[in-house]
Amino acid sequence: MKIINYIKESYSELVQKVSWPSKSELTNSAIVVLIASIILALIVWLMDVSFERIMKFIYGLLS
């Protein structure tokens, strides 16, 4: 019976107490996350390219 009580209380809380964002808030949040992800990906890519060039330079000096 505890499980049924838990499910009822959980449903009640989700319906009555949780404030769900509007569609426009979700869209704005998704755009912010998309832009931040693209910026982070570009930073990681630049670091990767830079490190590759540095390592090629160092290995070129050693051989």
N, CA, C and O atoms as a printed pandas DataFrame, in Angstrom:
     atom_number atom_name residue_name chain_id  residue_number  x_coord  y_coord  z_coord
0              1         N          MET        A               1    0.809   -1.192    0.000
1              2        CA          MET        A               1    0.000    0.000    0.000
2              3         C          MET        A               1    0.858    1.264    0.000
3              4         O          MET        A               1    0.407    2.323   -0.436
4              5         N          LYS        A               2    2.086    1.153    0.485
5              6        CA          LYS        A               2    2.967    2.315    0.512
6              7         C          LYS        A               2    3.307    2.779   -0.897
7              8         O          LYS        A               2    3.442    3.977   -1.147
8              9         N          ILE        A               3    3.444    1.836   -1.809
9             10        CA          ILE        A               3    3.783    2.193   -3.185
10            11         C          ILE        A               3    2.638    2.962   -3.832
11            12         O          ILE        A               3    2.874    3.952   -4.524
12            13         N          ILE        A               4    1.410    2.523   -3.619
13            14        CA          ILE        A               4    0.252    3.207   -4.189
14            15         C          ILE        A               4    0.138    4.616   -3.608
15            16         O          ILE        A               4   -0.134    5.570   -4.338
16            17         N          ASN        A               5    0.344    4.746   -2.316
17            18        CA          ASN        A               5    0.341    6.056   -1.671
18            19         C          ASN        A               5    1.416    6.963   -2.261
19            20         O          ASN        A               5    1.176    8.139   -2.532
20            21         N          TYR        A               6    2.588    6.403   -2.453
21            22        CA          TYR        A               6    3.706    7.161   -3.020
22            23         C          TYR        A               6    3.359    7.669   -4.414
23            24         O          TYR        A               6    3.607    8.832   -4.733
24            25         N          ILE        A               7    2.790    6.808   -5.237
25            26        CA          ILE        A               7    2.432    7.193   -6.602
26            27         C          ILE        A               7    1.367    8.294   -6.587
27            28         O          ILE        A               7    1.465    9.256   -7.349
28            29         N          LYS        A               8    0.360    8.163   -5.733
29            30        CA          LYS        A               8   -0.690    9.184   -5.634
30            31         C          LYS        A               8   -0.118   10.522   -5.191
31            32         O          LYS        A               8   -0.458   11.562   -5.756
32            33         N          GLU        A               9    0.741   10.502   -4.193
33            34        CA          GLU        A               9    1.329   11.736   -3.690
34            35         C          GLU        A               9    2.260   12.372   -4.726
35            36         O          GLU        A               9    2.296   13.593   -4.876
36            37         N          SER        A              10    3.001   11.540   -5.426
37            38        CA          SER        A              10    3.896   12.050   -6.467
38            39         C          SER        A              10    3.102   12.717   -7.578
39            40         O          SER        A              10    3.459   13.802   -8.037
40            41         N          TYR        A              11    2.028   12.073   -8.010
41            42        CA          TYR        A              11    1.179   12.634   -9.061
42            43         C          TYR        A              11    0.561   13.954   -8.598
43            44         O          TYR        A              11    0.534   14.928   -9.349
44            45         N          SER        A              12    0.076   13.981   -7.385
45            46        CA          SER        A              12   -0.532   15.189   -6.827
46            47         C          SER        A              12    0.475   16.339   -6.791
47            48         O          SER        A              12    0.142   17.474   -7.133
48            49         N          GLU        A              13    1.680   16.045   -6.383
49            50        CA          GLU        A              13    2.710   17.076   -6.317
50            51         C          GLU        A              13    3.060   17.590   -7.708
51            52         O          GLU        A              13    3.225   18.795   -7.897
52            53         N          LEU        A              14    3.176   16.691   -8.686
53            54        CA          LEU        A              14    3.495   17.105  -10.050
54            55         C          LEU        A              14    2.400   17.979  -10.639
55            56         O          LEU        A              14    2.690   18.928  -11.369
56            57         N          VAL        A              15    1.155   17.672  -10.332
57            58        CA          VAL        A              15    0.038   18.418  -10.906
58            59         C          VAL        A              15   -0.172   19.748  -10.193
59            60         O          VAL        A              15   -0.448   20.754  -10.846
60            61         N          GLN        A              16   -0.050   19.775   -8.873
61            62        CA          GLN        A              16   -0.440   20.953   -8.113
62            63         C          GLN        A              16    0.715   21.852   -7.692
63            64         O          GLN        A              16    0.528   23.066   -7.603
64            65         N          LYS        A              17    1.893   21.311   -7.431
65            66        CA          LYS        A              17    2.965   22.107   -6.837
66            67         C          LYS        A              17    4.084   22.487   -7.807
67            68         O          LYS        A              17    4.772   23.484   -7.592
68            69         N          VAL        A              18    4.268   21.720   -8.850
69            70        CA          VAL        A              18    5.365   21.989   -9.777
70            71         C          VAL        A              18    4.940   23.081  -10.748
71            72         O          VAL        A              18    3.845   23.030  -11.308
72            73         N          SER        A              19    5.806   24.066  -10.944
73            74        CA          SER        A              19    5.512   25.102  -11.934
74            75         C          SER        A              19    6.267   24.739  -13.221
75            76         O          SER        A              19    7.497   24.758  -13.256
76            77         N          TRP        A              20    5.533   24.419  -14.243
77            78        CA          TRP        A              20    6.111   24.014  -15.514
78            79         C          TRP        A              20    6.398   25.239  -16.358
79            80         O          TRP        A              20    5.601   26.177  -16.360
80            81         N          PRO        A              21    7.522   25.261  -17.080
81            82        CA          PRO        A              21    7.838   26.422  -17.926
82            83         C          PRO        A              21    6.917   26.475  -19.146
83            84         O          PRO        A              21    6.373   25.462  -19.587
84            85         N          SER        A              22    6.765   27.681  -19.669
85            86        CA          SER        A              22    5.949   27.837  -20.869
86            87         C          SER        A              22    6.761   27.420  -22.093
87            88         O          SER        A              22    7.966   27.184  -22.011
88            89         N          LYS        A              23    6.071   27.335  -23.229
89            90        CA          LYS        A              23    6.742   26.912  -24.458
90            91         C          LYS        A              23    7.821   27.914  -24.857
91            92         O          LYS        A              23    8.893   27.519  -25.316
92            93         N          SER        A              24    7.549   29.195  -24.685
93            94        CA          SER        A              24    8.551   30.202  -25.051
94            95         C          SER        A              24    9.767   30.145  -24.122
95            96         O          SER        A              24   10.895   30.345  -24.571
96            97         N          GLU        A              25    9.547   29.874  -22.829
97            98        CA          GLU        A              25   10.674   29.719  -21.902
98            99         C          GLU        A              25   11.527   28.518  -22.282
99           100         O          GLU        A              25   12.755   28.581  -22.231
100          101         N          LEU        A              26   10.874   27.423  -22.665
101          102        CA          LEU        A              26   11.620   26.235  -23.089
102          103         C          LEU        A              26   12.411   26.504  -24.357
103          104         O          LEU        A              26   13.555   26.070  -24.486
104          105         N          THR        A              27   11.795   27.225  -25.299
105          106        CA          THR        A              27   12.481   27.550  -26.544
106          107         C          THR        A              27   13.702   28.417  -26.271
107          108         O          THR        A              27   14.782   28.162  -26.802
108          109         N          ASN        A              28   13.529   29.444  -25.439
109          110        CA          ASN        A              28   14.657   30.322  -25.105
110          111         C          ASN        A              28   15.772   29.547  -24.407
111          112         O          ASN        A              28   16.948   29.753  -24.707
112          113         N          SER        A              29   15.420   28.673  -23.493
113          114        CA          SER        A              29   16.427   27.872  -22.791
114          115         C          SER        A              29   17.156   26.941  -23.758
115          116         O          SER        A              29   18.371   26.766  -23.661
116          117         N          ALA        A              30   16.417   26.351  -24.683
117          118        CA          ALA        A              30   17.033   25.448  -25.653
118          119         C          ALA        A              30   18.006   26.202  -26.550
119          120         O          ALA        A              30   19.066   25.679  -26.893
120          121         N          ILE        A              31   17.655   27.423  -26.931
121          122        CA          ILE        A              31   18.549   28.223  -27.771
122          123         C          ILE        A              31   19.822   28.583  -27.007
123          124         O          ILE        A              31   20.916   28.531  -27.568
124          125         N          VAL        A              32   19.687   28.942  -25.746
125          126        CA          VAL        A              32   20.863   29.270  -24.925
126          127         C          VAL        A              32   21.780   28.050  -24.808
127          128         O          VAL        A              32   22.999   28.174  -24.932
128          129         N          VAL        A              33   21.204   26.890  -24.571
129          130        CA          VAL        A              33   22.000   25.661  -24.451
130          131         C          VAL        A              33   22.677   25.334  -25.776
131          132         O          VAL        A              33   23.839   24.927  -25.790
132          133         N          LEU        A              34   21.970   25.504  -26.884
133          134        CA          LEU        A              34   22.543   25.233  -28.205
134          135         C          LEU        A              34   23.729   26.149  -28.479
135          136         O          LEU        A              34   24.783   25.686  -28.915
136          137         N          ILE        A              35   23.564   27.440  -28.227
137          138        CA          ILE        A              35   24.658   28.392  -28.464
138          139         C          ILE        A              35   25.844   28.097  -27.557
139          140         O          ILE        A              35   26.989   28.123  -28.009
140          141         N          ALA        A              36   25.585   27.816  -26.281
141          142        CA          ALA        A              36   26.675   27.495  -25.352
142          143         C          ALA        A              36   27.405   26.225  -25.787
143          144         O          ALA        A              36   28.629   26.147  -25.681
144          145         N          SER        A              37   26.663   25.234  -26.273
145          146        CA          SER        A              37   27.287   23.982  -26.727
146          147         C          SER        A              37   28.159   24.215  -27.948
147          148         O          SER        A              37   29.244   23.644  -28.056
148          149         N          ILE        A              38   27.695   25.047  -28.863
149          150        CA          ILE        A              38   28.480   25.347  -30.065
150          151         C          ILE        A              38   29.759   26.090  -29.682
151          152         O          ILE        A              38   30.836   25.780  -30.191
152          153         N          ILE        A              39   29.642   27.070  -28.786
153          154        CA          ILE        A              39   30.831   27.821  -28.349
154          155         C          ILE        A              39   31.826   26.894  -27.659
155          156         O          ILE        A              39   33.027   26.968  -27.919
156          157         N          LEU        A              40   31.337   26.029  -26.789
157          158        CA          LEU        A              40   32.226   25.091  -26.095
158          159         C          LEU        A              40   32.890   24.128  -27.075
159          160         O          LEU        A              40   34.075   23.823  -26.940
160          161         N          ALA        A              41   32.131   23.647  -28.060
161          162        CA          ALA        A              41   32.698   22.751  -29.069
162          163         C          ALA        A              41   33.791   23.458  -29.873
163          164         O          ALA        A              41   34.818   22.854  -30.183
164          165         N          LEU        A              42   33.577   24.723  -30.210
165          166        CA          LEU        A              42   34.597   25.478  -30.946
166          167         C          LEU        A              42   35.861   25.674  -30.111
167          168         O          LEU        A              42   36.972   25.582  -30.632
168          169         N          ILE        A              43   35.692   25.940  -28.828
169          170        CA          ILE        A              43   36.854   26.101  -27.949
170          171         C          ILE        A              43   37.654   24.807  -27.862
171          172         O          ILE        A              43   38.881   24.820  -27.949
172          173         N          VAL        A              44   36.951   23.689  -27.690
173          174        CA          VAL        A              44   37.643   22.389  -27.613
174          175         C          VAL        A              44   38.330   22.084  -28.939
175          176         O          VAL        A              44   39.450   21.573  -28.948
176          177         N          TRP        A              45   37.672   22.392  -30.071
177          178        CA          TRP        A              45   38.274   22.153  -31.390
178          179         C          TRP        A              45   39.545   22.988  -31.559
179          180         O          TRP        A              45   40.562   22.486  -32.037
180          181         N          LEU        A              46   39.485   24.266  -31.165
181          182        CA          LEU        A              46   40.665   25.122  -31.273
182          183         C          LEU        A              46   41.817   24.617  -30.401
183          184         O          LEU        A              46   42.976   24.653  -30.814
184          185         N          MET        A              47   41.496   24.154  -29.213
185          186        CA          MET        A              47   42.526   23.591  -28.346
186          187         C          MET        A              47   43.141   22.346  -28.977
187          188         O          MET        A              47   44.355   22.154  -28.912
188          189         N          ASP        A              48   42.317   21.505  -29.583
189          190        CA          ASP        A              48   42.791   20.281  -30.220
190          191         C          ASP        A              48   43.714   20.598  -31.393
191          192         O          ASP        A              48   44.784   20.003  -31.527
192          193         N          VAL        A              49   43.297   21.538  -32.241
193          194        CA          VAL        A              49   44.113   21.920  -33.395
194          195         C          VAL        A              49   45.425   22.532  -32.931
195          196         O          VAL        A              49   46.485   22.230  -33.479
196          197         N          SER        A              50   45.355   23.388  -31.924
197          198        CA          SER        A              50   46.575   24.017  -31.404
198          199         C          SER        A              50   47.534   22.973  -30.840
199          200         O          SER        A              50   48.732   23.008  -31.121
200          201         N          PHE        A              51   47.007   22.050  -30.049
201          202        CA          PHE        A              51   47.856   21.020  -29.465
202          203         C          PHE        A              51   48.475   20.147  -30.555
203          204         O          PHE        A              51   49.644   19.774  -30.464
204          205         N          GLU        A              52   47.696   19.824  -31.581
205          206        CA          GLU        A              52   48.228   19.017  -32.690
206          207         C          GLU        A              52   49.382   19.732  -33.374
207          208         O          GLU        A              52   50.406   19.113  -33.662
208          209         N          ARG        A              53   49.236   21.026  -33.638
209          210        CA          ARG        A              53   50.301   21.786  -34.293
210          211         C          ARG        A              53   51.540   21.895  -33.410
211          212         O          ARG        A              53   52.668   21.797  -33.894
212          213         N          ILE        A              54   51.324   22.098  -32.122
213          214        CA          ILE        A              54   52.463   22.172  -31.193
214          215         C          ILE        A              54   53.214   20.845  -31.174
215          216         O          ILE        A              54   54.444   20.828  -31.214
216          217         N          MET        A              55   52.487   19.744  -31.115
217          218        CA          MET        A              55   53.137   18.432  -31.075
218          219         C          MET        A              55   53.862   18.132  -32.385
219          220         O          MET        A              55   54.954   17.565  -32.367
220          221         N          LYS        A              56   53.271   18.504  -33.519
221          222        CA          LYS        A              56   53.954   18.305  -34.803
222          223         C          LYS        A              56   55.239   19.123  -34.849
223          224         O          LYS        A              56   56.250   18.647  -35.364
224          225         N          PHE        A              57   55.217   20.330  -34.327
225          226        CA          PHE        A              57   56.406   21.172  -34.290
226          227         C          PHE        A              57   57.489   20.540  -33.415
227          228         O          PHE        A              57   58.654   20.475  -33.807
228          229         N          ILE        A              58   57.094   20.075  -32.231
229          230        CA          ILE        A              58   58.062   19.458  -31.312
230          231         C          ILE        A              58   58.653   18.186  -31.915
231          232         O          ILE        A              58   59.864   17.975  -31.856
232          233         N          TYR        A              59   57.800   17.336  -32.498
233          234        CA          TYR        A              59   58.312   16.100  -33.109
234          235         C          TYR        A              59   59.160   16.403  -34.334
235          236         O          TYR        A              59   60.084   15.652  -34.650
236          237         N          GLY        A              60   58.855   17.502  -35.030
237          238        CA          GLY        A              60   59.684   17.912  -36.169
238          239         C          GLY        A              60   61.067   18.324  -35.736
239          240         O          GLY        A              60   62.041   18.067  -36.445
240          241         N          LEU        A              61   61.173   18.962  -34.582
241          242        CA          LEU        A              61   62.478   19.369  -34.061
242          243         C          LEU        A              61   63.293   18.156  -33.615
243          244         O          LEU        A              61   64.517   18.143  -33.744
244          245         N          LEU        A              62   62.613   17.142  -33.092
245          246        CA          LEU        A              62   63.317   15.984  -32.559
246          247         C          LEU        A              62   63.786   15.026  -33.644
247          248         O          LEU        A              62   64.719   14.255  -33.418
248          249         N          SER        A              63   63.168   15.056  -34.804
249          250        CA          SER        A              63   63.581   14.091  -35.836
250          251         C          SER        A              63   64.441   14.713  -36.900
251          252         O          SER        A              63   64.863   14.028  -37.831
